[in-house]
Amino acid sequence: MEHEGGDTMELDGGATGRARASGGGGGGGSSAGDLDRLSALPDSLLHAIMSFLKARQAVQTCVLATRWRHLWRSLPCLDIDQDEFRAAPKPSNNNHPAPDVEDSDIEFDEADDSDGNEDDGIKDNEWDNFEDFADCLMHHCNIAQLDSLRLHVSKSRAPSFANKQAGGWLRRAMKYCTPGPPRQCEGLGSTNSWRLRRLYLCNVALDCRFTMHVSSVCLSLEDLELEDCMCAIHAITSNSLKSLVLKNCRWNFLSKIASPTLKSLAIAGGTNSSDCVLVIRAPAIAHLCLNVPLRFAKRVAVN
C-alpha cells in the first residue's frame, strides 16, 4: 500500500479482503454507521486499543477505513517483533511409504539436505520480510514521541548480522527523531528530550552512543530491559531509571551502573570481562538480583 513518502508498507492480503468485506454495507438490517461505531471513538482511545497489538497488526488496521489510514503513525506504544513474520510449520505428510531398509541411509541423507535447504530458505524469507517492514516502520514512526518501544529480533532465526542491522535502525532513530518540530526559541534540552518511558531490546548491537543517548536525551526513561544484546558499553547511567533488567547480554567491559532513582536491578547470565570491577551506585535500590557466572567480573561493588 502506498503512503505519502512513496514507501510501501507490507500488508496481508487476507486483512485487505476482510476489511473490504466488512466495509461494503451492512447485513441483517444494520446501518453503515452501526458497523463503524468504533471509528467514531477519539484518537486517544483508538491508540490505547491499538497499543495491545504488535506493530504488523497495528499497521494493517490502515485498510479498515479512511479514519484508520494514518492512526498507526502516531501510536504511543510500538512492538516490533520478528515472531510476527514466522512462517507456520508445514504439516507432516504421513502418506509416504517407509523407505526400503537397504536404501534408507541414502534416502535419509538426501531428505535431511533438502529439509535443511528449505529451512534456510524459509528463514531468509522471514528475515527479508521483517527487515523491509521494520526498516520502513522505523522511518515513518517518530520513536522520540513514543511512550514504549519493544524491538525483538530472534537470535535463533535471524542471520548473524541481524543484531548490527537492528542497532543501525536504533542509531538512525536516535540521530534524526525529535519529540516535536524544532523550535528556534527553545534550547536543545527541551527540543531533544524523548518521551520514552519503557524500552525493551532483544538481540540488538549497542555501543556507547546508546548509553549516551539514554543518559542525556531519554530523560523520562523508567524501565530498560536488554536481552541477548551485544553491548560495547562500559557504563549505564541515568537520572530517571527505576527498573533495569539485563539478560544474557555480551558485554565488552561493563564496569559501572549508576542511577539515583534505580529501585530494581536484575542481571541474569551473560558474559563480561573478568578483569573489570563492576560498581553499582544505586542508593534507592530495593531489589537486586545478580545471577551471573563467576568470571562475569573480578569483583562487584554495590554502593
C-alpha positions in Angstrom: 0.0 0.0 0.0 1.4 3.4 -1.0 2.0 6.1 1.7 2.8 9.7 1.4 6.6 9.3 1.1 6.3 6.9 -1.7 7.3 4.0 0.6 5.2 0.9 0.7 4.2 -0.9 3.9 3.6 -4.7 3.6 0.1 -5.9 4.3 -1.5 -9.3 4.3 -3.9 -9.9 1.5 -6.3 -11.6 4.0 -6.5 -8.4 6.1 -7.3 -6.3 3.0 -10.0 -8.7 1.9 -11.6 -8.8 5.3 -11.6 -5.1 5.5 -13.3 -4.7 2.1 -15.9 -7.3 3.0 -16.7 -5.6 6.3 -16.9 -2.1 4.8 -19.2 -2.8 1.9 -22.5 -2.1 3.6 -24.5 -3.7 6.4 -26.0 -7.1 6.6 -29.1 -8.1 8.6 -30.6 -4.6 8.5 -27.6 -2.8 10.3 -26.7 0.6 9.0 -23.2 1.7 7.9 -23.0 3.9 11.0 -23.6 1.0 13.3 -20.9 -1.1 11.6 -18.3 1.7 12.0 -19.1 2.9 15.5 -15.5 2.0 16.5 -14.2 4.7 14.2 -16.2 7.3 16.0 -14.0 6.9 19.1 -11.4 9.6 19.7 -7.8 9.1 18.6 -6.5 8.7 22.2 -8.9 5.7 22.8 -8.2 4.1 19.5 -4.5 4.4 20.2 -5.0 2.8 23.5 -6.7 -0.2 21.8 -4.1 -0.4 19.1 -1.3 -0.4 21.6 -2.3 -4.0 22.6 -1.4 -5.1 19.0 2.0 -5.9 17.7 3.4 -3.5 15.1 2.5 -5.5 12.0 -1.1 -5.9 13.1 -1.3 -2.2 14.1 -0.2 -1.1 10.6 -2.7 -3.5 9.0 -5.5 -1.5 10.6 -4.9 1.2 7.9 -7.1 -0.7 5.5 -10.2 -0.7 7.7 -11.4 2.7 6.7 -10.1 6.2 5.8 -10.4 7.1 9.5 -7.7 4.5 10.3 -5.3 5.2 7.5 -2.7 7.1 9.5 -3.5 6.2 13.1 -0.7 3.7 13.3 1.8 6.6 12.6 1.1 8.2 16.0 0.9 5.1 18.2 2.2 5.7 21.8 3.5 2.1 22.0 5.3 0.2 19.3 6.0 -3.6 19.5 8.3 -4.6 16.6 8.6 -8.4 16.7 10.2 -10.7 14.2 8.0 -13.5 15.5 5.1 -11.9 13.6 6.8 -12.9 10.4 7.5 -16.5 11.3 6.1 -18.9 8.8 3.7 -21.6 10.1 5.3 -25.1 10.1 4.2 -27.3 7.2 2.0 -30.3 8.2 3.8 -33.6 8.2 2.9 -35.9 5.4 2.5 -39.4 6.7 1.1 -40.9 3.5 4.6 -41.8 2.0 5.6 -45.4 2.4 8.5 -46.2 4.6 11.8 -46.4 2.6 13.5 -49.8 2.0 16.0 -50.7 4.6 18.8 -51.1 2.1 18.3 -47.6 0.7 17.3 -45.9 4.0 20.7 -44.3 4.7 20.9 -42.6 1.3 17.3 -41.5 1.3 17.5 -40.1 4.8 20.7 -38.1 4.0 19.0 -36.6 0.9 15.9 -35.8 2.9 18.0 -34.1 5.6 19.8 -31.9 3.0 16.6 -30.9 1.3 14.9 -30.1 4.6 17.9 -28.0 5.7 17.9 -26.0 2.4 14.2 -25.5 2.7 14.5 -24.3 6.3 17.3 -21.9 5.4 15.1 -20.5 2.6 12.2 -20.0 5.0 14.4 -18.2 7.5 15.8 -16.0 4.7 12.4 -15.1 3.5 11.2 -14.4 7.1 14.1 -12.1 7.7 13.7 -10.3 4.3 10.1 -9.6 5.1 10.8 -8.5 8.7 13.7 -6.3 7.6 11.7 -4.5 4.9 8.8 -3.9 7.4 11.0 -2.8 10.3 13.2 -0.5 8.2 10.1 1.2 6.7 8.3 1.4 10.0 11.2 3.0 11.9 11.5 5.5 9.1 7.8 6.5 9.3 7.3 6.5 13.1 8.8 9.1 15.3 10.4 7.0 18.0 11.0 10.1 20.1 7.3 10.5 20.6 6.6 7.0 21.9 5.9 6.1 25.5 7.1 2.5 24.9 9.3 0.7 22.3 9.9 -3.0 22.0 12.2 -4.3 19.4 12.6 -8.1 19.3 15.0 -9.8 16.8 15.1 -13.6 17.0 18.6 -14.8 17.9 17.9 -18.3 16.6 16.2 -17.5 13.3 17.8 -14.2 12.3 21.1 -14.0 10.3 24.3 -13.4 12.1 24.4 -9.7 11.1 20.8 -9.0 12.2 21.8 -7.5 15.6 24.1 -5.0 13.9 21.3 -4.1 11.4 18.8 -3.6 14.2 21.4 -1.5 16.0 21.5 0.7 12.9 17.8 1.2 13.0 18.1 2.4 16.5 21.1 4.7 15.8 19.2 6.4 13.0 16.2 6.9 15.3 18.5 8.4 18.0 20.1 10.7 15.4 17.1 12.0 13.5 14.0 11.7 15.7 12.8 14.6 17.9 9.7 14.7 20.1 8.3 17.6 18.0 9.1 20.1 15.3 12.3 22.2 16.1 11.6 25.5 17.8 14.2 28.1 17.3 13.4 30.0 20.5 14.0 27.0 22.8 17.2 25.3 23.8 18.4 21.9 22.7 17.4 20.3 26.0 13.7 21.0 25.7 13.6 20.2 22.0 15.6 16.9 22.0 14.2 15.3 25.1 12.5 12.0 24.3 9.2 11.0 25.8 10.2 7.3 26.0 9.4 5.6 29.4 9.8 1.9 28.6 12.4 0.3 26.3 12.9 -3.4 25.5 15.6 -4.6 23.1 16.4 -8.2 22.1 19.4 -9.2 20.0 20.4 -5.7 19.1 24.1 -4.5 18.9 24.6 -1.4 21.1 27.6 0.9 21.7 28.5 3.8 23.8 26.3 6.1 21.7 23.3 4.3 23.0 24.1 4.9 26.7 25.0 8.5 26.0 21.5 8.9 24.4 19.8 7.2 27.4 21.5 9.5 29.9 21.3 12.8 28.0 18.1 12.6 25.9 15.8 9.8 27.3 15.1 11.9 30.4 11.8 10.1 31.2 13.0 6.5 30.7 12.0 4.4 33.7 12.1 0.8 32.5 15.0 -0.6 30.4 15.4 -4.2 29.5 18.2 -5.7 27.3 18.1 -9.3 26.3 20.7 -11.2 24.2 22.3 -7.9 23.2 25.9 -7.4 22.1 27.0 -4.4 24.1 30.2 -2.4 23.5 29.3 -0.4 26.6 31.4 0.5 29.7 28.7 2.2 31.8 24.9 2.6 32.1 23.9 5.9 33.8 20.5 7.6 34.1 18.8 10.0 36.4 15.3 8.6 35.7 15.6 4.7 35.6 13.6 2.8 38.1 14.0 -0.7 36.7 16.9 -2.2 34.8 17.0 -5.8 33.5 20.0 -7.3 31.7 19.5 -10.9 30.4 22.2 -12.9 28.7 24.0 -9.9 27.2 27.5 -10.0 25.9 29.4 -7.1 27.4 32.8 -5.7 26.3 33.8 -4.2 29.7 30.8 -3.2 31.8 32.2 -1.5 34.9 29.5 0.9 36.1 25.8 1.1 36.6 24.7 4.4 38.3 21.2 5.8 38.8 20.0 7.7 41.9 16.4 6.6 41.1 17.0 2.9 40.4 14.9 0.7 42.6 15.2 -2.7 40.8 18.2 -4.3 39.1 18.5 -7.8 37.7 21.5 -9.2 35.8 21.0 -12.7 34.6 23.6 -14.6 32.7 25.7 -13.1 30.0 29.5 -12.5 29.7 31.8 -9.7 30.6 35.5 -9.1 31.1 36.8 -11.0 34.1 39.3 -8.2 34.7 36.8 -5.4 35.4 35.3 -4.3 38.7 31.6 -3.7 38.3 30.5 -0.8 40.5 26.7 -0.4 41.1 25.7 3.0 42.5 22.0 3.0 43.3 21.2 4.5 46.7 17.4 3.8 46.2 17.8 0.2 45.3 15.2 -2.1 46.8 15.6 -5.2 44.7 18.9 -6.6 43.5 19.4 -9.9 41.6 22.8 -11.0 40.3 22.7 -14.4 38.7 25.9 -14.3 36.7 28.9 -16.7 36.2 31.9 -16.3 38.4 34.0 -14.9 35.6 31.5 -12.1 34.9 33.6 -9.6 36.8 36.6 -9.6 39.0 34.5 -8.0 41.8 31.1 -6.5 42.2 30.7 -3.5 44.5 27.3 -2.1 45.5 27.3 1.5 46.9 
